[in-house]
Amino acid sequence: MPNAKTAPPGALANIAPAGALRRPRNLALALVDAFGLRIREGLLKVGERLPTEAAIMAEFGVSRTVVREALSKLQAAGLVETRHGIGTFVLSVGEQANFRIAPEQLATLREVIAVLELRIGLEAEAAGLAAQRRSDENLRVMQASLAAFAVAIEEMTDAVAADFQLHMEIARATQNVHFVDLMTYLGAMLIPRNRINTAGFAGEDRRDYLRRVHVEHESIVNAIASKDSEAARAAMRTHLSNSRERLRRAQEAAAD
C-alpha cells in the first residue's frame, strides 16, 4: 500500500475492483479500506494526523463528498477522531482491529447479499454441530420459534423476532459460545427483511414468501431433531442460499 504522501492520483483503482468505482458509496468504502489498512500496518500511527481532505482528493482522485463520507465511516468505526479546526487523527488500534459490520454498510442489496454469504458458511456449520450436540431444551425452543413464526405469518404480524430466535437457538445448540457471540453481534442484521422488502424484491405476496421461508425453517429443525448433521447443513445452506439468490436476481434486474 503506497504511503498517503506519495501515492499517485487515482491510486484508489488499485484498492477496489473497477466495477465498484462507479458508485460514490463504493468509492467511500474503498477509501475506508485503504486508510484502515494503513492504520493496521502502522503507515499511519496512533496520534498521527491524516492528510487534509484536499490531499486525499488529489491522491485518490475522488470528490470531497466521498472523502467526507469515508472519514465519517472511519470515525464511526473508532479508527479516527476529528478535532474541529485541527484535523483528523488516528486513535488507538486496539479495539479497531475487532470485527465489525456497521449498520450503514447494509443499506443496499449488494451489502445485504455480502452478509448472507458470510452467514451461509457460519450457519451451515452451526446447523451441523447443532444436530450433533443439541439438547432437548434447545429443540423445544426451536420448535416454539417455528410455531411463533407460523402464527405471525397467518396473523400478518412481525415475524422477525421468531425468525431471529430460531437462528440464535441453533447457534446455542452448537454448545460453542463463539457461535452465540457472533450471532448476537450480528443481531437483527441476520434477518434481511428487517432492513429491506425481500418479499417485494422476490416478486411475491408477503404471506406466500414467509410461508416458503417457514418450510425451509422446518427442514432445518427436522434435520436437527433427527440428529442428521449433513441434512441440517444442507437445509441451512439451501435456506440462506435461496435468500441470496432472490436478492441477487433483484440486484441484476435493478442494474438492467
N, C-alpha and C positions, 0 to 999 in steps of 0.2 A: 504493500500500500504506500503510495507516494506521500511524502510529508506535506502538511497543509500549506507550507510556504513555497513549495517547489513544484507541486503537481501542475501539469499544463491544463489550460482551459479545456472543458469537455471531458475531463477525466472520469466523470460520472458514468460515462458509457462503458467503462471497464468494470463497473461495480454491479450494475443491474443489467438484465437481459434487454436487448434493444427494444423488444416489443413493449417492455414496461415503461419506456421513456416517453411514450406518447401521452400519458395522463399525468397531470401535476401531482396527484396523490402518490403515484408510484415513484415519481422523482423525489418527493419528500421522504418516503420510506427508504429509498436507496441512499439518500443523504444521511439519514439516521444510522443506517447500517455502516456507512463509511466512517462516520465520526465515532460510533460505538466501537468499531474495530480499532481505530487509532487510540482510543482511551484504554481498551483492554490490553493492547500491545505496548502501551507506555509511550507512544509517539506524542500523545498529549497527556501530560502528567497532572496529578491531583493539584489543584490550586492554580493551574495554568489557564490563562485566558485564551478562549477560542479566537480565531481570526474574525475580523469585522464582517458584517453582512456583505459589504461591498467586495471584500476579498474572497468570501465564499462564492458569491455570484460569479466573480471573474474566474475562479479556479474551476468550478464545476459547470459553468455555462447555464445557470438556472436563474429564474426570476427571484425577486425579493420575496414574493409571496411564498414560493417553495422553501426558501431559506427560513423564513419565519415559522412556517408550519413544522419544518424539521426541528428547529430549535425548541419549539413548544413541545414536541413529542419527546425530545431528549430530556427536557426539564420534567415532564410528566413521569418519565421512566426513572428519574432520580439520578441521571448521569451528570447533569449540569445544573447550575443555578444562574439566573440572570440578575445582575445587580444594576438597577436602572441608573443610567448615566455613566456607568463604568464599563460594563461588558458582560459577557457570559463566561463562566468559569467551570472547570471540571471539579466535580465532587469526589469524595472517596469512592473507590471502585469496589468496596467490599460487598454491598448489597446489590450493586448494579449488575453483577455477573449472574444474579439469580434469574431463573426462567420467568418470563412474564409475557402475557398477551394483554395488551391494553384494550379497553372497550372500543376505543376509536379505530382499532385495527379490524373491527368486524362490521364495518359499515357497508361493505359491498359483497356481492355474490362471490367474487373471487376469493375474498378473505375468509368467508364462511366455509367455502369449499376447502381451503387450506387447513382449517381447524378440523374439518371432518376427516381429512386424510390422516392427520395426527391421531384422531380418535380410533380410526379403523385398526391401526397397529396396536394401540393401547388396549382398547376394549375387547378386541377379538381374543387377545391373550388372557385378559381378565375373565372373560366368559369361560374359557377353557379351564383356568385354575379354579373358578367358582364351582364348576361341575365336579371337580375332584375334591374340593375342600368344604363345600357349603354345609352349614348346619341346618337342622330342621327349622330353627328360628329365621335364618336367612331366607329359606324357601318360603316360609309363611309370609314374611314381609314382601317378598317379590310378588307372590300371588295376590296379596292385598293391594299392592300397587296396580297390578293388572286390572283387578276389579274396579278400583277407583278410576282408572283410565277409561274403562268401558262405560261407566256411569257418566263421566264427564263428556264423552262423545255423544251419547244419546240425549243428554240434557243440554248440550251445546254450551257447557261451562268451560272454564280454563283447565286444560288437561296437562299443562306444563309441570305442575307440582308432582303429579303422579308419575309422569314420564321421568322426571329428574330423580325421584325416589327410587324408581326401579333400577336405573343405571347406577346410582350410588350403592344400592344394596348388592348388586353384582360385584362392585368393587370391594365392598366389605367382605363378601363371601370368599374372596381370594385369601383372606386371613393375612394379607400383606398390607401393612399400613401405608406403604408408599403409593399404592394404587388409590387408596382412600384420600390421601393428602393431595395428590394431583387432581383427582376428580373434584374434590372440594374446592380446590383453587379455581378450576375451570368454571364451576358453578353453573349459572344459567346459560353460559356460553355452550354448554353441552347440547342445548335444545335449539336448533337453528330457527324454528318458527317463533321462538321468543324474541327474535330480532328482525326476521323478515317473513313475508307471507309465503311460506313454502307451498301451501296448497294452491295458491294463486299462480305461482310460478310453474307448478306441475299441471296447471290447466284442469284442476279437479274441484268438485264441490268439497268444502272443508270436512264435512262429516264422512264422505267416502274416503277422502285422503286419510283421515285419522283411523278409520276402520281398518284400512290396509296396514297402517303402522301398528295397530293393535295385533293383527295377525302375525306380523313379524316379531313383535314382543313375545307373543305366546310361543312361537317356535323356539325362541331363546330360552325362556323359562322352562319349557317342557324338556329341552335337552339338559338343562342344569338339574332339573328334578330327577331325570334318568341317570344322572352322573355320566353323561356321554360327552367327554371333553371335546372331541373333534366335531361333533354335531353342534355343540354350543359355540365353538369358534366360528364354524361356517355360518350359523344362523346370525350371529352378531355381525360378521363381515358382510353378509347379504343385506342386513338391515341398514347399516351405515353406508354401504356402497350404493344402495338404492337411493338414499337421500342425496348422496354426492352426485349421482348421475342425473337425477331430476334437476338439481341446481346447475349442473354443467350444461345440460340441454338448454335451460333457460338463459344461461350466460351466452351461449352460442347464438341463440335466437336474437338476443338483445344486440349482439355485435353485428349480426346480419342486417 
